Amino acid sequence: MTTRDARTKHAPQYSASSSAPSAASASSSSFGSAPAPGVGRGVLAAAALAATAPYLALKTAWLAGSRIGIPDGSVLLEAGPFLTVANAVTLAMDACVILLVLVLTRPWGLRTPAWMLTVPVFTATGLLTPILLGFPGQLLVRALGFGDGPEVTAAREPFLDSWVFIVVYTGFTVQGLALAGLFVPYARQRWGRRWQGVVGERLPSPTGVVAAAAASGALVLTASFLYWAFGGSAGLSPERAEAFSAESAVGSVAHAICALAAGAGAAILARGGTLRARWPLGLAWIGGAATLAWGAWLLNASLGPQLGDGEGPSTAAQLIYAGQMVTGALTTAVLTRFLISRRES
């Protein structure tokens, strides 16, 4: 059983912005000063930094050999080098949030090469968006009494203490909201003119073909995730199908929303028109990032060593993960081409 499949049974499941700039900010493409500091941005920066602490502390403790949050009998106690590497990589990824906060709030951040900022922000957007959509929804499901009952919870194979998921995913939620609140004013000052006005002219025909492929892939993914969300079991391993719950359904719906956003954003950007550009740009950025990042994450996890004696994801599920990667990559290509056309105009 992969890390992903273990989480399918024991954890919140996720299987898996911008506004128009003011005239002053749009005309300011200089790198002379960061967005005006204020109490709001200071609070967001502090919140983002504080939200990394629980995850970094847990990962550091586990790498040091601690069993905090890991119950007796957990398959994690039998994991080998693969899990150690995974813990080190995810610790480093979360530590990058600290650097992102500095880039987005310090004057020198506006002089950072664009790709050195947009790549990690795009990745963070992709990994955090399904959590922002799914985790609150799962908490609501539990509050309404539709979550797994104590008998089901007790019958599960031990994995992690329940408080670990609450603490970690609450931290991720705060990180996502805080980083979005910091990135929007930064992006408005540095690249605001890119999303001014309407979408405009249709993009060249080859880009239209790419957008059509992204939209088609998004429809297939949306249908697949909604099918699983409503209890469908085709394409799932028996273990995964047996683990279906209202909480796992919320995770599938979150991925369906992201895929649909990616396809819609790509199609609108390629087609052109009089719609305000910020809307399809937001859809393509958020949906494309989430679909690409989680597809890559889940596919890599499914191909890695198994935890315990469980079976890994089915071939059909792996194809869905690969489809997420492809659809997200196609959407990203359309998004990039649109932004290049804005730079050239």
Sequence and secondary structure as in RCSB ss.txt:
>XXXX:A:sequence
MTTRDARTKHAPQYSASSSAPSAASASSSSFGSAPAPGVGRGVLAAAALAATAPYLALKTAWLAGSRIGIPDGSV
LLEAGPFLTVANAVTLAMDACVILLVLVLTRPWGLRTPAWMLTVPVFTATGLLTPILLGFPGQLLVRALGFGDGP
EVTAAREPFLDSWVFIVVYTGFTVQGLALAGLFVPYARQRWGRRWQGVVGERLPSPTGVVAAAAASGALVLTASF
LYWAFGGSAGLSPERAEAFSAESAVGSVAHAICALAAGAGAAILARGGTLRARWPLGLAWIGGAATLAWGAWLLN
ASLGPQLGDGEGPSTAAQLIYAGQMVTGALTTAVLTRFLISRRES
>XXXX:A:secstr
  HHHHHHHHS           HHHHH    SS S   HHHHHHHHHHHHHHHHHHHHHHHHHTT  TT  TT G
GGG  HHHHHHHHHHHHHHHHHHHHHHHHHSGGGGGS HHHHHHHHHHHHHHHHHHHHHHHHHHHHHHTT S  H
HHHHHS   S HHHHHHHHHHHHHHHHHHHHHHHHHHHHHHGGGG SEEES   HHHHHHHHHHHHHHHHHHHHH
HHHHTT  TTS HHHHHT  HHHHHHHHHHHHHHHHHHHHHHHHHH EEEETHHHHHHHHHHHHHHHHHHHHHHH
HHHS  STT     HHHHHHHHHHHHHHHHHHHHHHHHHHHHHH 
